[in-house]
């Protein structure tokens, strides 16, 4: 079974631009979660989607948004990029929308904002 | 907070030694999970221990859970340089949040 895939793997943007990251979960998994990881802030939870609905949300500004499609693939969007948005963005999938389940992580998208 | 918090923040040992890291949490849980992250990569699920279990093994990994103390330990025996990574715990009541992790360095 193929693992979680994320595209692109690396991205360079400039301040003020917007970016869209994509995540394809493991086949059959219906929950997708997104995380931001920076050296200073550690691993921060962004949001979780399950069956096309946002189920949980972390403490991030409205510039960060996401969605999930009927095939469980998910995208996250960051508008009006700031230098501080430079980070590794990780997505994880799990069978169901509950923190009881183990999560399977993708390799991440490394975003650099100049 | 509900999330697990790992301790110590950093641990440096020699190859062949055992490494122990701890996780503490504050609320009742259904299970606790340990993950490993190699530098710049996604997290990898290592082991899940349920609240009614006290100890679980997987290869060189041994996890214990003490629900009365709200703590868990991850022991890696006979460590290898390839075990160098960050280790995170997450509780079932954590709303999918992780702690800061323990950075383990195994020196060859």
Interface residues (C-beta under 8 A of the other chain):
Chain A: X4 X33 X35 X42 X43 X45 X48 X56 X58 X88 X90 X92 X98 X99 X100 X102 X103 X104 X105 X106 X107 X108 X110
Chain B: X30 X31 X33 X35 X40 X41 X42 X43 X44 X45 X48 X88 X90 X91 X92 X93 X94 X95 X96 X97 X98 X99 X100 X101
